[in-house]
């Protein structure tokens, strides 16, 4: 993580807060004179179309009767979209939140206005990840809306702090032009420059070999310090990755891919010694495979990466890199409340309180370089609190270095002016525990206590499941 602190406003199940007009249920049947979605911080990036994209699909409509149930459903849907963007984004500092208000309530004219406020600094991933597609299959009603994003160009400012690189600033952007999807990010500090540009698209499924696939061409540049040395590397790569059909009760998916990359690498150090390879060309082939599953409320991922690389220098051997990346996460409701899935009718009971849960996330990563004397400085292991992906693909992150929160970026194998720079092997593990400290109930107490209300929920729930399944699933099979 490049920022010293991560500002994390997670979009959980939030209800639409009663606006200046009071309890929304008291205005059922009023005529809606106007519906607006506003973005209070939109002036920071006026070229985006957040308000227009989020307004699409709202249940509350102009010149139609107001419904408090639709009002709350719209607010939940907005938060679902922002949450999907939040989870997929690699930005260091993120903020996402949405709520609704009803204003200008006129009891004589039986009319009102509805205003939804959405605040976000997150740009979504244009190419959906394996995890996102898996969530859609398991829970279509709650995750389908996260993919209903606008197609306009989106730009967001990046900022953060890293002890190795100092104060960072940059931009992240995304756009779609026809079948071509474009994503890019750049970060600059006083002593570092990093950036990448991805051009990609989707490939239609081929029989039973794969369920969806993507291709991409990427330019990636890194110029960062490593103790008293520094490395710079610019590469062009062509990448293909695919996702198999879902199988088994654990909803497991097999994924695989390959990449070819080539470019140029540079190494410099104070009081230069012969410990570093000189500037050289660089080329590599990468193969990677993994499995992802979501049995119940748990999730796991296991990935393996193989890299064959060369600097094309005399007497420099071809190096081989092996990586293993394992992850597991689960969420335990407290105090023992069984969560409902999207797989059948809802029977209740409902709760007007905040649902609290304990989150558990673990990650283990290990790596080995054979023929490390032939590996350029940028390809060795340095460790620290920055995630170093094996391939530049935001939808599938395979960690290629020791991620340790308490050590600054590139400091574990910095060398401190003495050879060698960078390690030829590593292993690291991380565990994260999280607990819900505060929240906001989805339903007013009157609705939660009504014994007939769970039955009322089933009709729109079934409709939403069918509509989203029919709309989104063919997208992965067309």
C-alpha positions in Angstrom: 0.0 0.0 0.0 1.7 3.2 -1.1 -0.2 5.6 1.1 0.6 5.7 4.8 -3.0 5.8 5.6 -5.9 4.4 3.6 -9.1 6.5 3.9 -11.8 3.8 3.6 -15.4 4.7 3.6 -17.0 1.4 2.7 -20.4 1.5 1.2 -22.3 -1.0 3.3 -26.1 -1.6 3.4 -27.3 1.9 4.0 -30.8 3.2 4.1 -32.0 6.4 2.5 -31.9 8.9 5.3 -35.2 10.8 5.9 -34.7 14.2 4.3 -36.1 17.6 5.4 -39.6 16.3 4.7 -39.4 13.6 7.4 -40.3 9.9 7.2 -40.4 8.9 3.5 -43.3 6.4 4.1 -45.6 9.4 5.0 -45.4 10.6 1.4 -46.3 7.4 -0.5 -48.4 8.4 -3.5 -47.2 12.0 -3.8 -46.3 13.1 -7.3 -42.5 13.3 -8.0 -41.9 16.5 -9.8 -38.1 16.0 -10.3 -35.4 13.4 -9.7 -31.8 14.5 -9.5 -28.5 12.7 -8.8 -25.8 15.2 -7.6 -22.1 14.8 -7.1 -20.8 17.4 -4.7 -17.2 16.9 -5.6 -17.8 16.5 -9.3 -16.2 19.9 -10.0 -12.8 18.3 -9.4 -13.4 16.3 -12.6 -16.0 18.1 -14.7 -15.4 15.9 -17.7 -16.9 12.8 -16.0 -20.6 11.8 -16.2 -21.1 10.2 -12.8 -24.5 11.8 -12.2 -25.8 10.7 -15.6 -24.6 7.2 -15.3 -25.9 6.6 -11.8 -29.4 8.1 -12.7 -29.9 5.3 -15.2 -32.0 2.5 -13.7 -33.5 4.4 -10.8 -37.0 3.2 -9.8 -38.2 6.7 -8.7 -39.2 8.5 -11.8 -40.3 12.1 -12.6 -44.1 12.6 -12.8 -44.7 9.2 -11.2 -46.1 8.4 -7.7 -43.6 8.4 -4.9 -42.8 5.0 -3.2 -40.7 4.9 0.0 -39.8 1.2 -0.8 -38.5 2.3 -4.2 -36.7 5.3 -2.6 -34.8 3.0 -0.2 -34.2 0.5 -3.0 -32.6 3.2 -5.2 -30.3 4.3 -2.4 -29.2 0.7 -1.8 -28.6 0.2 -5.6 -26.5 3.4 -5.8 -24.3 2.1 -2.9 -24.1 -1.3 -4.6 -22.7 0.3 -7.7 -20.2 2.4 -5.8 -19.2 -0.6 -3.7 -18.5 -2.6 -6.8 -16.3 0.2 -8.1 -14.7 0.6 -4.7 -13.7 -3.1 -4.5 -12.2 -3.3 -8.0 -10.2 0.0 -7.9 -6.5 0.0 -7.1 -6.5 3.6 -6.0 -4.6 4.4 -2.7 -7.1 6.8 -1.2 -10.8 6.1 -1.8 -14.1 7.6 -0.8 -17.6 6.3 -1.8 -21.0 7.1 -0.3 -24.5 7.6 -1.4 -27.8 8.7 0.3 -31.2 10.1 -0.7 -33.4 13.0 0.4 -36.9 14.1 -0.3 -37.4 17.8 -0.4 -40.1 20.5 -1.2 -42.9 18.3 0.1 -46.2 20.1 -0.7 -49.1 18.6 1.1 -51.7 20.7 -0.8 -50.4 19.8 -4.2 -49.3 16.3 -3.0 -45.9 16.7 -4.7 -42.2 16.5 -3.8 -38.7 16.3 -5.3 -36.2 13.5 -4.8 -32.4 14.2 -4.6 -29.8 11.4 -4.5 -26.3 12.4 -3.5 -23.4 10.3 -4.6 -19.8 11.0 -3.5 -17.0 8.9 -5.0 -13.3 9.3 -6.0 -13.2 5.8 -7.5 -12.9 4.9 -11.2 -14.2 1.4 -11.9 -12.4 -1.4 -13.7 -13.6 -1.7 -17.3 -12.7 -5.3 -17.6 -14.6 -7.3 -14.9 -12.5 -9.5 -12.7 -13.0 -13.2 -12.1 -14.1 -12.5 -8.6 -16.7 -10.0 -9.8 -18.1 -12.5 -12.4 -18.2 -15.2 -9.7 -20.1 -12.9 -7.3 -22.6 -12.1 -10.1 -23.3 -15.9 -10.6 -23.8 -16.5 -6.9 -25.6 -13.4 -5.9 -27.1 -11.7 -9.1 -29.6 -9.5 -7.2 -27.0 -7.8 -5.1 -24.0 -7.6 -7.4 -25.5 -7.1 -10.9 -26.0 -3.4 -10.4 -22.3 -2.9 -9.7 -21.6 -3.5 -13.4 -24.1 -0.9 -14.7 -21.6 1.8 -15.1 -21.5 4.7 -17.6 -19.4 4.4 -20.7 -18.1 8.0 -20.7 -14.5 9.0 -20.0 -13.7 9.1 -16.3 -10.7 10.8 -14.7 -9.7 10.9 -11.0 -6.9 12.5 -9.1 -4.6 10.3 -7.0 -2.6 11.3 -4.0 -0.8 9.6 -1.1 2.5 9.3 0.8 5.2 6.6 0.9 8.3 6.7 3.1 10.4 5.6 0.2 9.0 7.8 -2.5 7.6 10.7 -0.5 4.4 12.6 -1.4 2.7 11.1 -4.5 0.4 12.8 -7.0 -1.1 11.6 -10.2 -4.1 10.7 -12.3 -6.2 7.6 -13.1 -8.5 7.5 -16.1 -10.7 5.0 -18.0 -12.7 5.1 -21.2 -14.4 2.9 -23.8 -14.3 3.4 -27.5 -16.2 0.9 -29.5 -14.8 -2.5 -28.5 -11.6 -1.0 -27.1 -11.3 -0.4 -23.4 -8.7 2.0 -22.1 -7.3 2.4 -18.6 -4.3 4.2 -17.3 -2.6 5.5 -14.2 0.4 7.6 -13.4 2.1 8.7 -10.2 4.9 11.1 -9.7 7.0 12.2 -6.6 10.2 14.0 -6.1 12.3 10.8 -6.7 10.0 8.4 -8.6 7.9 8.0 -11.7 5.5 5.2 -12.4 2.7 4.7 -14.9 0.9 2.3 -17.1 -1.5 2.3 -20.1 -3.8 -0.6 -20.9 -5.7 -1.2 -24.1 -7.9 -4.2 -24.1 -11.1 -6.0 -25.0 -13.2 -9.1 -24.6 -13.1 -12.4 -26.6 -16.2 -14.5 -27.2 -16.4 -17.9 -25.5 -15.2 -21.0 -27.4 -17.3 -24.1 -26.6 -16.3 -25.5 -23.2 -12.7 -24.3 -23.1 -13.5 -21.0 -21.6 -16.5 -18.9 -20.4 -15.0 -15.5 -21.0 -11.6 -14.1 -22.0 -9.8 -10.8 -22.4 -6.8 -9.5 -24.3 -4.7 -6.5 -23.6 -1.7 -4.5 -24.7 0.1 -2.6 -21.9 2.9 -0.1 -21.6 4.4 0.0 -18.1 7.1 2.3 -16.7 8.8 2.3 -13.3 11.5 4.5 -12.0 11.9 4.1 -8.2 14.7 4.2 -5.6 16.1 1.1 -3.9 18.3 2.1 -1.0 21.3 3.9 -2.5 20.4 2.5 -5.9 17.5 3.0 -8.2 16.1 1.2 -11.2 14.1 2.2 -14.3 12.2 -0.2 -16.5 10.0 0.5 -19.5 8.1 -2.5 -21.0 5.5 -3.3 -23.7 3.5 -6.4 -23.2 0.7 -8.4 -24.9 -1.5 -10.4 -22.6 -4.3 -13.0 -22.8 -6.3 -14.4 -19.9 -9.4 -16.6 -19.8 -11.9 -17.9 -17.3 -13.5 -21.4 -17.3 -17.1 -22.2 -16.7 -18.2 -22.5 -13.1 -18.2 -25.9 -11.6 -19.1 -27.6 -8.3 -21.0 -26.6 -5.2 -18.1 -24.4 -4.2 -18.6 -22.2 -7.4 -15.0 -22.7 -8.4 -13.5 -21.1 -11.5 -10.3 -22.0 -13.2 -8.4 -19.1 -14.8 -5.2 -19.0 -16.9 -3.2 -16.7 -19.1 0.0 -15.8 -20.8 2.0 -12.7 -21.6 4.9 -11.7 -23.7 6.8 -8.5 -22.7 9.9 -6.7 -23.8 11.6 -3.4 -23.1 14.6 -1.8 -21.6 16.0 -1.7 -18.0 18.4 0.7 -16.3 20.3 0.5 -13.0 22.2 3.1 -11.2 23.8 3.4 -7.7 25.9 5.9 -5.7 29.6 5.1 -6.0 28.8 2.6 -8.8 30.2 -0.9 -8.3 30.1 -4.1 -10.4 27.2 -5.4 -8.3 24.5 -4.3 -10.8 23.9 -5.3 -14.3 24.4 -2.5 -16.8 21.7 -1.0 -18.9 20.3 -3.7 -21.2 17.4 -4.9 -23.3 14.9 -7.1 -21.5 12.4 -9.8 -22.7 10.2 -12.3 -20.9 7.4 -14.8 -21.3 5.0 -15.2 -18.4 2.5 -18.1 -17.8 0.0 -18.0 -15.0 -2.9 -20.1 -13.8 -5.2 -20.1 -10.7 -8.5 -21.2 -9.2 -11.0 -19.0 -7.4 -14.0 -20.3 -5.3 -16.7 -18.9 -3.2 -18.3 -21.8 -1.1 -21.0 -20.1 1.0 -19.8 -16.9 2.6 -16.2 -17.8 2.2 -13.8 -17.1 -0.7 -10.4 -18.4 -1.7 -7.9 -17.9 -4.4 -4.7 -19.8 -5.4 -2.4 -18.6 -8.3 0.9 -19.7 -9.7 3.1 -17.7 -12.0 6.1 -18.7 -14.1 8.4 -16.2 -15.8 11.3 -16.9 -18.2 13.4 -13.8 -18.8 16.6 -12.6 -20.3 18.7 -9.4 -20.6 20.3 -10.7 -23.8 23.8 -9.9 -22.4 26.8 -12.1 -22.9 27.4 -14.4 -20.0 24.1 -13.4 -18.4 22.0 -16.6 -17.9 18.3 -16.8 -18.6 16.5 -16.4 -15.3 13.4 -18.3 -14.2 10.9 -16.9 -11.6 8.3 -19.0 -9.7 5.5 -17.4 -7.7 2.8 -18.9 -5.5 0.0 -16.6 -4.2 -2.7 -18.0 -1.9 -5.6 -16.1 -0.3 -8.6 -16.9 1.9 -11.4 -14.6 3.4 -14.6 -15.1 5.2 -17.1 -13.0 7.2 -18.7 -14.2 10.4 -22.0 -12.5 11.4 -22.2 -11.5 15.0 -23.8 -12.5 17.3 -24.4 -15.6 15.1 -27.0 -14.2 12.7 -27.3 -16.3 9.6 -27.0 -14.2 6.5 -29.5 -14.7 3.6 -28.3 -15.6 0.1 -29.9 -14.7 -3.2 -31.0 -18.3 -3.8 -34.6 -18.5 -2.6 -37.6 -16.7 -1.1 -37.0 -14.4 1.8 -38.7 -15.5 5.0 -37.3 -13.2 7.6 -37.1 -12.3 10.4 -36.1 -8.7 9.7 -34.0 -6.6 12.0 -34.1 -2.8 12.5 -30.6 -2.9 14.0 -27.1 -2.8 12.5 -25.8 -6.2 11.4 -22.3 -6.5 12.8 -19.8 -9.0 11.5 -16.2 -10.1 11.9 -14.1 -10.1 8.7 -11.1 -12.4 8.3 -8.6 -12.1 5.4 -5.4 -14.0 5.0 -2.7 -14.0 2.2 0.4 -16.1 1.7 2.9 -15.4 -1.1 6.2 -17.0 -1.9 8.7 -16.6 -4.8 12.0 -18.0 -6.2 14.4 -16.8 -8.9 16.6 -19.4 -10.5 19.6 -17.9 -12.3 19.2 -14.7 -10.3 22.6 -13.3 -11.6 20.9 -12.8 -15.0 17.9 -11.0 -13.6 17.8 -7.2 -14.0 17.4 -5.2 -10.8 13.8 -4.4 -11.5 12.9 -8.1 -11.6 14.4 -9.0 -8.1 12.6 -9.2 -4.8 12.6 -6.1 -2.6 9.5 -6.3 -0.4 7.7 -3.6 1.5 4.3 -2.0 1.8 3.6 -1.7 -2.0 1.7 -4.4 -3.9 3.8 -5.5 -7.0 1.6 -7.3 -9.5 3.1 -10.1 -11.6 1.2 -8.9 -14.7 -0.3 -5.4 -15.1 -3.9 -6.6 -14.9 -6.2 -4.9 -12.3 -8.7 -7.7 -12.6 -6.3 -10.4 -11.5 -3.6 -9.4 -9.0 -0.9 -12.1 -8.4 1.6 -10.6 -5.9 5.2 -10.9 -7.1 7.0 -9.6 -4.0 6.8 -9.8 -0.2 4.0 -7.5 0.9 4.8 -6.4 4.5 2.9 -3.4 5.8 5.5 -2.4 8.4 8.4 -2.1 5.9 8.7 0.8 3.5 8.6 0.0 -0.3 11.8 -1.6 -1.6 13.5 -1.5 1.8 13.6 -5.3 2.6 16.2 -6.1 -0.1 17.6 -2.6 -0.6 21.2 -3.6 0.1 22.0 -0.3 1.8 25.0 0.4 -0.4 26.4 -3.2 -0.3 25.8 -6.1 -2.7 23.6 -7.8 -3.3 20.6 -5.7 -4.2 17.3 -7.6 -4.1 16.6 -11.1 -3.0 16.3 -14.3 -5.0 13.6 -15.9 -2.8 11.0 -14.8 -0.3 7.9 -15.8 1.5 5.4 -13.5 3.3 2.1 -13.8 5.1 -0.6 -11.3 6.1 -3.8 -11.6 8.2 -6.4 -8.9 8.6 -9.3 -8.9 11.1 -12.1 -6.3 10.7 -15.2 -5.6 12.8 -18.2 -3.4 12.0 -18.0 -0.5 14.4 -21.0 1.6 13.2 -23.6 1.4 10.5 -27.1 2.5 9.4 -30.2 0.3 9.4 -31.6 -0.4 6.0 -35.3 -0.5 7.1 -37.3 1.8 9.4 -38.3 0.0 12.6 -42.0 0.1 11.5 -41.3 -2.0 8.4 -38.9 -4.4 10.2 -41.5 -5.2 12.9 -44.3 -5.8 10.4 -44.8 -9.6 10.1 -46.3 -9.2 6.6 -43.4 -7.2 5.1 -41.1 -10.2 4.3 -43.7 -11.6 2.0 -44.0 -8.3 0.2 -40.3 -8.3 -0.5 -40.3 -11.6 -2.4 -42.1 -10.3 -5.5 -39.7 -7.5 -6.4 -36.8 -9.6 -5.3 -37.7 -12.4 -7.8 -38.2 -9.9 -10.5 -34.8 -8.3 -9.8 -33.0 -11.7 -9.9 -34.7 -12.7 -13.2 -34.0 -9.3 -14.8 -30.4 -9.1 -13.8 -29.7 -12.8 -14.7 -31.3 -12.4 -18.1 -29.5 -9.1 -18.8 -26.0 -9.8 -17.6 -25.3 -13.6 -17.9 -25.6 -13.6 -21.7 -22.9 -10.9 -21.7 -20.4 -13.5 -20.7 -21.6 -16.0 -23.3 -22.2 -13.9 -26.4 
